[in-house]
């Protein structure tokens, strides 16, 4: 009985900082929610057919794939793609979403650091000449405050992880819009060139038919 009383008295005399540190160490191992785990998705062993006719598999250059249309060496196609990228509204909206997600991630990460607050003020006073003191006095005052909420249960860390995931999703959405836009411009350009070539062939055939008709 006496032993329990002495233990209680000893605990009661522990400094507040020690108690907070012990709570931090104990609670630091507990985080709200579960860690994200990527789901297992079935993947095909090969996306391409077997090489034939002397073809060899090589690793494509990333830089060349990023600007694949430059390999066609068509200035008009390059100009059309650059104009589409610069003026497309869907692409501008996707970029705005990326900036918004990046800002939200910064706001979420701000909870991991102390919050600082500083104030300042200044006043100028001048006495009345009737009282015999007409001196001018300048008074200045400053204040500084800081606060920090310990992320014991990992709520802030989880919010940062969620914001980072949202940012990655918006980046992938931007790439999706960019790839779709460039492919549509290139596809329409190829179709126009195809129709122009077919029209030229038709005109040549018509000219040959007219010559044959005159000879007949």
Residue pairs with C-beta under 8 A, 6 or more apart in sequence:
23 152
24 150
24 152
27 152
27 153
28 152
30 152
30 153
30 154
31 153
31 154
31 157
31 158
32 153
32 154
32 155
32 158
33 154
33 158
36 161
36 165
51 57
64 71
69 77
69 78
69 81
69 182
69 186
70 78
76 189
77 185
77 186
77 189
80 185
80 189
81 182
81 185
81 186
84 181
84 182
84 185
85 91
85 178
85 181
85 182
88 177
88 181
90 177
90 181
91 174
91 177
91 178
91 181
94 170
94 173
94 174
94 177
94 178
95 174
97 170
97 173
97 174
98 167
98 170
98 171
98 174
100 170
101 163
101 166
101 167
101 169
101 170
102 167
104 163
104 166
104 167
105 160
105 163
105 164
105 166
105 167
107 163
108 156
108 159
108 160
108 162
108 163
109 160
109 163
111 149
111 151
111 156
111 159
111 160
112 151
112 156
112 157
112 160
113 148
114 146
114 147
114 148
115 146
115 147
115 148
116 144
116 145
116 146
117 144
117 145
117 146
117 147
118 142
118 143
118 144
118 145
119 142
119 143
119 144
119 145
120 140
120 141
120 142
120 143
121 140
121 141
121 142
122 138
122 139
122 140
122 141
123 138
123 139
123 140
124 136
124 137
124 138
124 139
125 136
125 137
125 139
126 134
126 135
126 136
126 137
127 133
127 134
127 135
128 134
151 157
